[in-house]
Amino acid sequence: MDTDALKRLAGEEAAALVQDGMVVGLGTGSTAACMVDALIRRVAQGLKIVGIPTSLRTAEQAQAGGIPLTDLGAHPRIDLTIDGADQVERGTLNLIKGMGGALLREKLVAAASERLVIIVDDRKLSENLSLPVPVEVVPFGWQATDLRIQALGGRTVLRGGADGTPYVTDNHNYILDVDFGAMGGSRKPETLDAALREIVGVVETGFFIHRAETVIIAGEGGVTRWQRSA
Ligand SMILES: O=C[C@H](O)[C@H](O)[C@H](O)COP(=O)(O)O
């Protein structure tokens, strides 16, 4: 099975968890897009839900496919959010998210959700989180914020568009991708996350610590589910 087929498998498995009457958080990225496609098909067959998208592009996809949308103002409590991830740590189910730039809205939606279900293909699994973590920063004075982040021991790259200008998030901020190398031991993701969030100018990080309730993993052998222990 190619990666796209695995993403579809995970997306369809997760979409089957959605029930009539739910407020559903709609994630961002190529795997989440497969789940939104599966939900669009179910809505066309009569499923009654409202969705809260985590990015403008997910909003566009859902709206074009006929999923009624709402927001956290009207529905501050979400029944179930289904989203992708860039890396999942075995054992803890801690995540790195935000390669697609949607980390802030994804975290706001996750924080309002009763359940967060993450969908990935098995390439995303890792013993320890090790990818560069996306950090959303305020554009004003981002260079000073960058220096403070580097002082934590991370190598930083300002995310750029194809034309060399900074990538701008849906919230009009920039993203620094921060490479801490493989984490674990004394360099715990939760410690780095807390230190990053204390820096003025940092809006949010792509660390999702103790947030995923379930991870649905698609691999050659089919679908596996991991549950976070309490
Ligand atoms: O900002 C983007 C999100 O966190 C995505 O859920 C994440 O990057 C995974 O995306 P994909 O399913 O395309 O690998």
The ligand as an SDF file (V2000), in Angstrom:
LIG
                    3D

 14 13  0  0  0  0  0  0  0  0999 V2000
   -0.0710   21.9160   10.6230 O   0  0  0  0  0  0  0  0  0  0  0  0
   -0.3490   20.7970   10.1910 C   0  0  0  0  0  0  0  0  0  0  0  0
   -0.8080   19.6850   10.9890 C   0  0  0  0  0  0  0  0  0  0  0  0
   -0.2770   19.6120   12.2850 O   0  0  0  0  0  0  0  0  0  0  0  0
   -0.8450   18.3260   10.2980 C   0  0  0  0  0  0  0  0  0  0  0  0
   -1.8140   17.5700   10.9710 O   0  0  0  0  0  0  0  0  0  0  0  0
    0.4750   17.5860   10.3120 C   0  0  0  0  0  0  0  0  0  0  0  0
    1.4800   18.3900    9.7260 O   0  0  0  0  0  0  0  0  0  0  0  0
    0.3880   16.2390    9.5590 C   0  0  0  0  0  0  0  0  0  0  0  0
    0.1290   16.4820    8.2160 O   0  0  0  0  0  0  0  0  0  0  0  0
    0.1030   15.3110    7.1430 P   0  0  0  0  0  0  0  0  0  0  0  0
   -1.0420   14.4460    7.4660 O   0  0  0  0  0  0  0  0  0  0  0  0
   -0.0310   16.0280    5.8270 O   0  0  0  0  0  0  0  0  0  0  0  0
    1.4320   14.5950    7.2380 O   0  0  0  0  0  0  0  0  0  0  0  0
  1  2  2  0
  2  3  1  0
  3  4  1  0
  3  5  1  0
  5  6  1  0
  5  7  1  0
  7  8  1  0
  7  9  1  0
  9 10  1  0
 10 11  1  0
 11 12  2  0
 11 13  1  0
 11 14  1  0
M  END
$$$$
